[in-house]
Amino acid sequence: HPPSSRTPIRERDGTAPPRYHATMAGAWVYTLANRPNGTLYTGVTADLARRVLQHREGRGSGFARRHGIRRLVHAERHDAVSTAIAREKTMKRWRRAWKIALIEAGNPDWQDLWDSMQA
């Protein structure tokens, strides 16, 4: 089973991250959705804000663009890029129910976390 998440956007250790931009070392694993319980997309990036903006503007992945996936529903920061890539690959192999459980543990209403990044 996937680990639970206490906050929607979090450090790997469960604490809230200070910022979301490339000035931080490491990388982010994130999940986007087109609607609650809808189509999911999981990715990895060094600059979460920039990458989510690309998806929102239709310049992200072709899969996300074709399915209208723009809502950031989960993100976690890793200190090492290699750890983030390994986590992304692991999550991509998860059953859908595990991904939904992870999202709902930290974001039960499937709110778009983009707004909290802009604050």
N, C-alpha and C positions, 0 to 999 in steps of 0.2 A: 504494500500500500504506500501511497505517496506521503511524504511528511506534511504536517499541517503548517499553515501560515498564519501568523498573528496579525500582520498588517498587509494591505494590498501590495505596496511597493516596499521591499525590505532588503536588508543586507542578508547574506547567507546565514548569519547567526541570529536572525530574527529582529534586529534593531532597525529603526528607520534610517535610511541613507541621508547624508547631508545635502547632496545635489544629484542631478541626473545627467550631467554633461561629460564630454570627453576629457575634461581636465582631471577626472578621477582615473586612477590606474584600475586595471581590471576590465570586466565586461558585464553585460546584463543578459539574462535570459528572460524573454517576455512572451506573453500569450495575448493574441488579439482575437476578437470574435466579431461576427456581424450582428449578433443579437444574443440575448440570454439563451443558453443551451443551443446556440446555433453552431455554425461552422467555425472551427478553431484553426489558428495559425500560430506556431511556436517558432521563435527565431532567437538569434544572439547578435549582440552589437556592442561596440565600445561606447557609443553615444546614443543613449535611449531616446532623448528628446528629438534628436535629428532623425533617427530611424522611424519613430512613430509618426513624425510629421510627414516623412516620405510616404508612408502607408496611407495616411489621411488624405494626401494630395494625389493618390493613385500612382505614385512613383515607386512603391515598394515592390514586393514580389508579384509576379503575374498571377499566381494562385490567389493571393489576397485581393488583388484588383478584380479578378473575375468573379469572386464571391462576395464582394462588397465588405471585406473584413477591415474595419477601421477602429474598432473599440478596444482600447487597451484594458484588459481585465486582470492581468497578473504580471508582475515583474520582480526579479530578484537580482541583486548585484553580487558578483563574485570577485574576489581579490585578484585571481589569476584568470587570464583569458582561456587557458587550457582547461581550467575547472568549469568555466561557463560553457565551453564547447562540449565537454563531456556531459554536463547536465542537460544541455539541449538535446543531445543525441539520445540520452536516457529517456527524457520526457517524450520524445517523438515515438519511442517504442511503447510507451504506456498505453493501457486501455483508455478509451475515452472517458469512462466513469472515474478513473483516477485523476485525469486532468480536470474534470468538472469538480471533483472533491477538493482539489488543491485551490482552484479558483474560488469556490464558495467558502472555503475556510477563511480566506482573507477578504473576500469581496462578495458576500452572499447575495447582494442585489445586482450584481454584474454591472456596477456603475463604470462609466468610462473614466479611467484614472488619469487621462490626459489633462482634465481640468485641475486635478491636484498637483500636477507637474508645473502648471503655469502660475501657480500661486507664489 
